[in-house]
Amino acid sequence: MSKGSDFDLAIQAKQLSRRFGDLKAIDRLDLNVQKCRIYGFLGPNGCGKTTAIRMLTGLLKPSSGEIQVLGLSLPKDAEKLRLRMGYMTQRFSLYNDLTVKENLQFIAKIYGLAGKKQTRRISELLSTYGLDQKKQQLAGSMSGGQRQRLSLAAATLHKPELLFLDEPTSAVDPENRREFWEQLFDLCDQGTSILVSTHYMDEAERCHKLAILEDGAKRADGTPDELMSNMAAQVVEIEADGLRQLKQRLIALPDVITAAQLGSRLRVLVKNTVHEPLVFLQHNTKLEADKLNIVRPSLEDVFITCTGGGRQ
């Protein structure tokens, strides 16, 4: 449970599970998402991120477990929560044959915004997301970054308290991704709680807290710094010749979790049970001491240690 009171939580899930026949898509997920924070789901495609989001938005009924969202129970109170939540799907879900403005007008009607209130809100969003000059353009003719901004405008048109984003930057370039995250932090500062799924490590590091998912189960959660500090491995970088052959020798050792080449360096994850990783690697590589250095873990290192073959 969260260190704060339940009133500080936007989302609270306990032992949440979902089965599709014999497939367990989500397995006993516990989740505490604080208000006015960005919480991330990090994991590969097929790990259960979208299924979890669909249950947390009330679109999918859990097989078992409990969900509290903004103080209400799901799926029982799904209709009461509809106007308090926003959801941006992984794929562009607006109408390609409508203009930017027409799409926003259509969404506004769904949420009951009309007249001057609708006009004022749409004008505000067009300005906020840099779409003023694009309002008469057909959505289908826009670039990936422009469609992304339009989708975010539509998802926040009714000023939701809680925003769900399912891999929102999968089809945009790095510059647009960075700008998109700046917009998310603006929303957070304005009081919006955000849950975002991603498979990008750099995006996960931007979250206030995150959970790492694999095969429907939560393998770890915490702030990025906490996850890196508590990682069950030490990271050593090696600079030497013949890195490909060296890598094959090292990954055969039981105490080496993995090794990956980064340009002219080999990044090696050694189990925490090895008390002196530099001595251990020097012994197994026969290299000089100045060729090996302990370095700060990355979130990718954390991901590797708690998923797949790296999980202890």
Phi, psi and omega in degrees: 000162180290152177292331178275183178282167178299336180291342179274357186257133173276324181225136174220115179238141181229121176052045183282126180225152176213126178248145168238094187065236180275350182274125175264100184285324176229131188237100173050055182278124171256135186212134174227112182247117181286152178291151176058034177227160174257118180248133184250144166256116179249129179173162180288168175301136179088006183274351178113004184300311182293320178299317179298315180298319181296325176288321182287343176263356180086007180277341182224133181277130179290151174288326177198165179106175183236144178227128171241123179234121181052038177083001180246159183264138174248147005273000186305316186257026184303319182293322178295330183273347188305316183277355181258357182236153172235150184219119176253113185283166183297318180261149179300121189244011176270184187265118182296332184265010172250153176286171177305310182295319180296322177299315180292324177295321179296313179297322179300319179296322178301322182268009174079018177270127182218170175059219184296327180296317178294313181300316181295318182291318180295319178299320179297317181290321178300322179288314183300319185257018173063037183248010182305315183279356183249004191297335179261006180274141177294136183300326182292343182261005183274158176286169180300318180294322179292318178296323178299314180295323178295318179298319179293321177300316180294320182290337182250009185302323183267014179054062182291151175283332184227131184238128176253130181232117184259102183043060188288345185247019186292341185242022183233162183279167184303322180295316178293326177297316181296316180296321180300317180292328174298322178292325177295318178295326175298315179298318179298317178297334180274000175109005180274133173270139188228132169243123184231134175259146182202159168241012176267125181295321182294327177289320179300324180293341179280343183288149174294318175216162178205161174241139175262123183250144173210128179051039176081359182247147176276119181269332180196156171206160182148186174287157177306318180296319178298316181296320180288323180290327184262012183298142184275038180199162172245147186249127179235134175254136182241132174248116183196173173275161176064042185296326182296315179291321179297319179301314182298324178292318185288318183291348176280348181279134182300330184272000176259121181285312179196166175216137182223137180275130175237091183064242182265012181238152174247122181262117188244130176258118183249136181301147180296343179290344176273111188285331179232081186298327179294316178297317180301312182287325178297320179297322185271349179249341183062029179265161175291153184300326183286358178269354183236137179218135171283132183233167181291135177296155172248169178293331176296322176298317178300314181301316181294320184289335184249010176226163174054220183290343182277349183289134184282000000 
